[in-house]
Amino acid sequence: MAPDTRFYRYLALVSHIGLLSWVTMWHFILVPEAGYSVFFILLIYVVPLVLPLKGVIQGKPYTHAWANFIIMFYLIHGFTIAYASEAERWYAIIEIILSTTMFIGCSIFARKRGRELGQGLKKMKTEMQEERERFQRSK
């Protein structure tokens, strides 16, 4: 693995673990009386971050790529809370920073590592040519 690829892998990993820890600490320790049940908080805020954790720890590019879809929820949540709740604004800013760094780390790692492993997406021109050839052979 190239050194810059490794950097983005660790950026994603540290940000992921940091975000998981931060969200858990925010909702259970810093603001424990939000009016939601423990099950609801676990289901909505903690479980989505646990789902890609194994693949991120193992350094799988595909997991890093789809983890970005999950991260968008935390980014939107952070911006919403930063705008709507002055009391929790700094908590939300930390969530925004961790979400952004994880998004950057996951995106760039998935792209670089995918290319290193030869798993990159083909150009549309090449894909169309191969499809045309398969179609011609099947006639």
Biotite code that builds the C-alpha atoms (Angstrom):
import biotite.structure as struc

atoms = struc.array([
    struc.Atom([0.000, 0.000, 0.000], chain_id="A", res_id=1, res_name="MET", atom_name="CA", element="C"),
    struc.Atom([1.364, 3.389, -0.972], chain_id="A", res_id=2, res_name="ALA", atom_name="CA", element="C"),
    struc.Atom([2.158, 5.818, 1.881], chain_id="A", res_id=3, res_name="PRO", atom_name="CA", element="C"),
    struc.Atom([-0.461, 8.376, 0.817], chain_id="A", res_id=4, res_name="ASP", atom_name="CA", element="C"),
    struc.Atom([-3.081, 5.624, 0.532], chain_id="A", res_id=5, res_name="THR", atom_name="CA", element="C"),
    struc.Atom([-2.161, 4.455, 4.034], chain_id="A", res_id=6, res_name="ARG", atom_name="CA", element="C"),
    struc.Atom([-2.524, 8.037, 5.322], chain_id="A", res_id=7, res_name="PHE", atom_name="CA", element="C"),
    struc.Atom([-6.110, 8.280, 4.043], chain_id="A", res_id=8, res_name="TYR", atom_name="CA", element="C"),
    struc.Atom([-6.912, 4.838, 5.415], chain_id="A", res_id=9, res_name="ARG", atom_name="CA", element="C"),
    struc.Atom([-5.792, 5.924, 8.887], chain_id="A", res_id=10, res_name="TYR", atom_name="CA", element="C"),
    struc.Atom([-7.560, 9.276, 8.515], chain_id="A", res_id=11, res_name="LEU", atom_name="CA", element="C"),
    struc.Atom([-10.799, 7.414, 7.792], chain_id="A", res_id=12, res_name="ALA", atom_name="CA", element="C"),
    struc.Atom([-10.216, 4.918, 10.601], chain_id="A", res_id=13, res_name="LEU", atom_name="CA", element="C"),
    struc.Atom([-9.355, 7.494, 13.262], chain_id="A", res_id=14, res_name="VAL", atom_name="CA", element="C"),
    struc.Atom([-12.245, 9.725, 12.198], chain_id="A", res_id=15, res_name="SER", atom_name="CA", element="C"),
    struc.Atom([-14.647, 6.771, 12.211], chain_id="A", res_id=16, res_name="HIS", atom_name="CA", element="C"),
    struc.Atom([-13.678, 5.651, 15.701], chain_id="A", res_id=17, res_name="ILE", atom_name="CA", element="C"),
    struc.Atom([-13.665, 9.279, 16.838], chain_id="A", res_id=18, res_name="GLY", atom_name="CA", element="C"),
    struc.Atom([-17.134, 9.888, 15.413], chain_id="A", res_id=19, res_name="LEU", atom_name="CA", element="C"),
    struc.Atom([-18.494, 6.700, 16.966], chain_id="A", res_id=20, res_name="LEU", atom_name="CA", element="C"),
    struc.Atom([-17.029, 7.661, 20.338], chain_id="A", res_id=21, res_name="SER", atom_name="CA", element="C"),
    struc.Atom([-18.173, 11.276, 20.042], chain_id="A", res_id=22, res_name="TRP", atom_name="CA", element="C"),
    struc.Atom([-21.765, 10.464, 19.089], chain_id="A", res_id=23, res_name="VAL", atom_name="CA", element="C"),
    struc.Atom([-22.014, 7.925, 21.912], chain_id="A", res_id=24, res_name="THR", atom_name="CA", element="C"),
    struc.Atom([-20.530, 10.331, 24.446], chain_id="A", res_id=25, res_name="MET", atom_name="CA", element="C"),
    struc.Atom([-22.681, 13.237, 23.205], chain_id="A", res_id=26, res_name="TRP", atom_name="CA", element="C"),
    struc.Atom([-25.982, 11.394, 23.455], chain_id="A", res_id=27, res_name="HIS", atom_name="CA", element="C"),
    struc.Atom([-25.335, 9.354, 26.608], chain_id="A", res_id=28, res_name="PHE", atom_name="CA", element="C"),
    struc.Atom([-23.034, 11.524, 28.739], chain_id="A", res_id=29, res_name="ILE", atom_name="CA", element="C"),
    struc.Atom([-23.030, 15.172, 27.657], chain_id="A", res_id=30, res_name="LEU", atom_name="CA", element="C"),
    struc.Atom([-26.768, 15.517, 26.900], chain_id="A", res_id=31, res_name="VAL", atom_name="CA", element="C"),
    struc.Atom([-28.364, 12.446, 28.483], chain_id="A", res_id=32, res_name="PRO", atom_name="CA", element="C"),
    struc.Atom([-31.858, 13.925, 28.861], chain_id="A", res_id=33, res_name="GLU", atom_name="CA", element="C"),
    struc.Atom([-32.876, 14.362, 25.234], chain_id="A", res_id=34, res_name="ALA", atom_name="CA", element="C"),
    struc.Atom([-36.272, 12.728, 25.713], chain_id="A", res_id=35, res_name="GLY", atom_name="CA", element="C"),
    struc.Atom([-35.443, 9.673, 23.600], chain_id="A", res_id=36, res_name="TYR", atom_name="CA", element="C"),
    struc.Atom([-35.135, 6.085, 24.753], chain_id="A", res_id=37, res_name="SER", atom_name="CA", element="C"),
    struc.Atom([-31.749, 4.391, 24.921], chain_id="A", res_id=38, res_name="VAL", atom_name="CA", element="C"),
    struc.Atom([-32.876, 1.914, 22.255], chain_id="A", res_id=39, res_name="PHE", atom_name="CA", element="C"),
    struc.Atom([-33.813, 4.744, 19.880], chain_id="A", res_id=40, res_name="PHE", atom_name="CA", element="C"),
    struc.Atom([-30.483, 6.529, 20.350], chain_id="A", res_id=41, res_name="ILE", atom_name="CA", element="C"),
    struc.Atom([-28.566, 3.295, 19.804], chain_id="A", res_id=42, res_name="LEU", atom_name="CA", element="C"),
    struc.Atom([-30.598, 2.415, 16.723], chain_id="A", res_id=43, res_name="LEU", atom_name="CA", element="C"),
    struc.Atom([-30.430, 5.836, 15.057], chain_id="A", res_id=44, res_name="ILE", atom_name="CA", element="C"),
    struc.Atom([-27.055, 7.211, 16.116], chain_id="A", res_id=45, res_name="TYR", atom_name="CA", element="C"),
    struc.Atom([-24.746, 4.327, 17.061], chain_id="A", res_id=46, res_name="VAL", atom_name="CA", element="C"),
    struc.Atom([-25.692, 1.251, 14.987], chain_id="A", res_id=47, res_name="VAL", atom_name="CA", element="C"),
    struc.Atom([-25.180, 2.922, 11.567], chain_id="A", res_id=48, res_name="PRO", atom_name="CA", element="C"),
    struc.Atom([-21.574, 3.696, 12.526], chain_id="A", res_id=49, res_name="LEU", atom_name="CA", element="C"),
    struc.Atom([-20.977, 0.153, 13.767], chain_id="A", res_id=50, res_name="VAL", atom_name="CA", element="C"),
    struc.Atom([-22.116, -1.454, 10.482], chain_id="A", res_id=51, res_name="LEU", atom_name="CA", element="C"),
    struc.Atom([-19.055, -0.477, 8.362], chain_id="A", res_id=52, res_name="PRO", atom_name="CA", element="C"),
    struc.Atom([-16.580, -0.593, 11.270], chain_id="A", res_id=53, res_name="LEU", atom_name="CA", element="C"),
    struc.Atom([-15.213, -4.097, 10.548], chain_id="A", res_id=54, res_name="LYS", atom_name="CA", element="C"),
    struc.Atom([-14.526, -3.307, 6.873], chain_id="A", res_id=55, res_name="GLY", atom_name="CA", element="C"),
    struc.Atom([-12.941, 0.041, 7.721], chain_id="A", res_id=56, res_name="VAL", atom_name="CA", element="C"),
    struc.Atom([-10.686, -1.617, 10.288], chain_id="A", res_id=57, res_name="ILE", atom_name="CA", element="C"),
    struc.Atom([-9.722, -4.271, 7.712], chain_id="A", res_id=58, res_name="GLN", atom_name="CA", element="C"),
    struc.Atom([-9.033, -1.596, 5.076], chain_id="A", res_id=59, res_name="GLY", atom_name="CA", element="C"),
    struc.Atom([-11.557, -2.736, 2.462], chain_id="A", res_id=60, res_name="LYS", atom_name="CA", element="C"),
    struc.Atom([-12.021, -0.105, -0.261], chain_id="A", res_id=61, res_name="PRO", atom_name="CA", element="C"),
    struc.Atom([-15.608, -1.124, -1.016], chain_id="A", res_id=62, res_name="TYR", atom_name="CA", element="C"),
    struc.Atom([-16.633, -0.654, 2.622], chain_id="A", res_id=63, res_name="THR", atom_name="CA", element="C"),
    struc.Atom([-14.951, 2.753, 2.690], chain_id="A", res_id=64, res_name="HIS", atom_name="CA", element="C"),
    struc.Atom([-16.932, 3.740, -0.394], chain_id="A", res_id=65, res_name="ALA", atom_name="CA", element="C"),
    struc.Atom([-20.378, 2.785, 0.927], chain_id="A", res_id=66, res_name="TRP", atom_name="CA", element="C"),
    struc.Atom([-19.612, 4.100, 4.417], chain_id="A", res_id=67, res_name="ALA", atom_name="CA", element="C"),
    struc.Atom([-19.798, 7.569, 2.858], chain_id="A", res_id=68, res_name="ASN", atom_name="CA", element="C"),
    struc.Atom([-23.550, 7.148, 2.414], chain_id="A", res_id=69, res_name="PHE", atom_name="CA", element="C"),
    struc.Atom([-23.887, 6.604, 6.158], chain_id="A", res_id=70, res_name="ILE", atom_name="CA", element="C"),
    struc.Atom([-21.631, 9.546, 6.954], chain_id="A", res_id=71, res_name="ILE", atom_name="CA", element="C"),
    struc.Atom([-23.933, 11.929, 5.109], chain_id="A", res_id=72, res_name="MET", atom_name="CA", element="C"),
    struc.Atom([-26.548, 11.385, 7.828], chain_id="A", res_id=73, res_name="PHE", atom_name="CA", element="C"),
    struc.Atom([-24.099, 12.570, 10.503], chain_id="A", res_id=74, res_name="TYR", atom_name="CA", element="C"),
    struc.Atom([-23.020, 15.541, 8.426], chain_id="A", res_id=75, res_name="LEU", atom_name="CA", element="C"),
    struc.Atom([-26.643, 16.607, 7.914], chain_id="A", res_id=76, res_name="ILE", atom_name="CA", element="C"),
    struc.Atom([-27.385, 15.991, 11.594], chain_id="A", res_id=77, res_name="HIS", atom_name="CA", element="C"),
    struc.Atom([-24.403, 18.112, 12.617], chain_id="A", res_id=78, res_name="GLY", atom_name="CA", element="C"),
    struc.Atom([-25.393, 21.013, 10.390], chain_id="A", res_id=79, res_name="PHE", atom_name="CA", element="C"),
    struc.Atom([-29.002, 20.840, 11.551], chain_id="A", res_id=80, res_name="THR", atom_name="CA", element="C"),
    struc.Atom([-28.091, 20.869, 15.246], chain_id="A", res_id=81, res_name="ILE", atom_name="CA", element="C"),
    struc.Atom([-25.473, 23.597, 14.732], chain_id="A", res_id=82, res_name="ALA", atom_name="CA", element="C"),
    struc.Atom([-28.146, 25.775, 13.145], chain_id="A", res_id=83, res_name="TYR", atom_name="CA", element="C"),
    struc.Atom([-31.085, 24.902, 15.398], chain_id="A", res_id=84, res_name="ALA", atom_name="CA", element="C"),
    struc.Atom([-29.649, 24.425, 18.882], chain_id="A", res_id=85, res_name="SER", atom_name="CA", element="C"),
    struc.Atom([-27.324, 27.033, 20.315], chain_id="A", res_id=86, res_name="GLU", atom_name="CA", element="C"),
    struc.Atom([-26.782, 24.915, 23.442], chain_id="A", res_id=87, res_name="ALA", atom_name="CA", element="C"),
    struc.Atom([-25.367, 22.003, 21.421], chain_id="A", res_id=88, res_name="GLU", atom_name="CA", element="C"),
    struc.Atom([-23.668, 23.986, 18.650], chain_id="A", res_id=89, res_name="ARG", atom_name="CA", element="C"),
    struc.Atom([-20.100, 23.061, 19.635], chain_id="A", res_id=90, res_name="TRP", atom_name="CA", element="C"),
    struc.Atom([-21.019, 19.390, 19.927], chain_id="A", res_id=91, res_name="TYR", atom_name="CA", element="C"),
    struc.Atom([-22.416, 19.585, 16.400], chain_id="A", res_id=92, res_name="ALA", atom_name="CA", element="C"),
    struc.Atom([-19.314, 21.352, 15.077], chain_id="A", res_id=93, res_name="ILE", atom_name="CA", element="C"),
    struc.Atom([-17.161, 18.496, 16.366], chain_id="A", res_id=94, res_name="ILE", atom_name="CA", element="C"),
    struc.Atom([-19.528, 16.043, 14.647], chain_id="A", res_id=95, res_name="GLU", atom_name="CA", element="C"),
    struc.Atom([-19.228, 18.027, 11.406], chain_id="A", res_id=96, res_name="ILE", atom_name="CA", element="C"),
    struc.Atom([-15.425, 18.013, 11.569], chain_id="A", res_id=97, res_name="ILE", atom_name="CA", element="C"),
    struc.Atom([-15.242, 14.265, 12.275], chain_id="A", res_id=98, res_name="LEU", atom_name="CA", element="C"),
    struc.Atom([-17.800, 13.496, 9.553], chain_id="A", res_id=99, res_name="SER", atom_name="CA", element="C"),
    struc.Atom([-15.955, 15.617, 7.023], chain_id="A", res_id=100, res_name="THR", atom_name="CA", element="C"),
    struc.Atom([-12.559, 14.089, 7.758], chain_id="A", res_id=101, res_name="THR", atom_name="CA", element="C"),
    struc.Atom([-14.047, 10.597, 7.608], chain_id="A", res_id=102, res_name="MET", atom_name="CA", element="C"),
    struc.Atom([-15.741, 11.388, 4.305], chain_id="A", res_id=103, res_name="PHE", atom_name="CA", element="C"),
    struc.Atom([-12.488, 12.694, 2.835], chain_id="A", res_id=104, res_name="ILE", atom_name="CA", element="C"),
    struc.Atom([-10.464, 9.760, 4.181], chain_id="A", res_id=105, res_name="GLY", atom_name="CA", element="C"),
    struc.Atom([-12.959, 7.145, 2.980], chain_id="A", res_id=106, res_name="CYS", atom_name="CA", element="C"),
    struc.Atom([-13.402, 8.699, -0.462], chain_id="A", res_id=107, res_name="SER", atom_name="CA", element="C"),
    struc.Atom([-9.753, 9.111, -1.261], chain_id="A", res_id=108, res_name="ILE", atom_name="CA", element="C"),
    struc.Atom([-8.742, 5.770, 0.270], chain_id="A", res_id=109, res_name="PHE", atom_name="CA", element="C"),
    struc.Atom([-11.410, 3.893, -1.697], chain_id="A", res_id=110, res_name="ALA", atom_name="CA", element="C"),
    struc.Atom([-10.302, 5.532, -4.920], chain_id="A", res_id=111, res_name="ARG", atom_name="CA", element="C"),
    struc.Atom([-6.546, 5.082, -4.412], chain_id="A", res_id=112, res_name="LYS", atom_name="CA", element="C"),
    struc.Atom([-6.725, 1.567, -2.993], chain_id="A", res_id=113, res_name="ARG", atom_name="CA", element="C"),
    struc.Atom([-9.219, 0.487, -5.646], chain_id="A", res_id=114, res_name="GLY", atom_name="CA", element="C"),
    struc.Atom([-6.802, 1.624, -8.328], chain_id="A", res_id=115, res_name="ARG", atom_name="CA", element="C"),
    struc.Atom([-3.895, -0.137, -6.617], chain_id="A", res_id=116, res_name="GLU", atom_name="CA", element="C"),
    struc.Atom([-5.894, -3.366, -6.606], chain_id="A", res_id=117, res_name="LEU", atom_name="CA", element="C"),
    struc.Atom([-7.111, -2.886, -10.171], chain_id="A", res_id=118, res_name="GLY", atom_name="CA", element="C"),
    struc.Atom([-10.724, -2.475, -9.117], chain_id="A", res_id=119, res_name="GLN", atom_name="CA", element="C"),
    struc.Atom([-11.315, 0.979, -10.571], chain_id="A", res_id=120, res_name="GLY", atom_name="CA", element="C"),
    struc.Atom([-14.278, 1.787, -12.736], chain_id="A", res_id=121, res_name="LEU", atom_name="CA", element="C"),
    struc.Atom([-13.764, 1.546, -16.460], chain_id="A", res_id=122, res_name="LYS", atom_name="CA", element="C"),
    struc.Atom([-14.186, 4.576, -18.656], chain_id="A", res_id=123, res_name="LYS", atom_name="CA", element="C"),
    struc.Atom([-17.583, 4.799, -20.310], chain_id="A", res_id=124, res_name="MET", atom_name="CA", element="C"),
    struc.Atom([-16.015, 4.543, -23.778], chain_id="A", res_id=125, res_name="LYS", atom_name="CA", element="C"),
    struc.Atom([-14.307, 1.250, -22.896], chain_id="A", res_id=126, res_name="THR", atom_name="CA", element="C"),
    struc.Atom([-17.423, -0.114, -21.214], chain_id="A", res_id=127, res_name="GLU", atom_name="CA", element="C"),
    struc.Atom([-19.597, 0.723, -24.239], chain_id="A", res_id=128, res_name="MET", atom_name="CA", element="C"),
    struc.Atom([-17.102, -0.921, -26.626], chain_id="A", res_id=129, res_name="GLN", atom_name="CA", element="C"),
    struc.Atom([-17.054, -4.136, -24.583], chain_id="A", res_id=130, res_name="GLU", atom_name="CA", element="C"),
    struc.Atom([-20.838, -4.188, -24.414], chain_id="A", res_id=131, res_name="GLU", atom_name="CA", element="C"),
    struc.Atom([-21.086, -3.659, -28.161], chain_id="A", res_id=132, res_name="ARG", atom_name="CA", element="C"),
    struc.Atom([-18.668, -6.558, -28.760], chain_id="A", res_id=133, res_name="GLU", atom_name="CA", element="C"),
    struc.Atom([-20.663, -8.870, -26.458], chain_id="A", res_id=134, res_name="ARG", atom_name="CA", element="C"),
    struc.Atom([-23.861, -7.928, -28.260], chain_id="A", res_id=135, res_name="PHE", atom_name="CA", element="C"),
    struc.Atom([-22.312, -8.579, -31.682], chain_id="A", res_id=136, res_name="GLN", atom_name="CA", element="C"),
    struc.Atom([-21.046, -12.026, -30.570], chain_id="A", res_id=137, res_name="ARG", atom_name="CA", element="C"),
    struc.Atom([-24.462, -13.016, -29.242], chain_id="A", res_id=138, res_name="SER", atom_name="CA", element="C"),
    struc.Atom([-26.204, -12.396, -32.609], chain_id="A", res_id=139, res_name="LYS", atom_name="CA", element="C"),
])
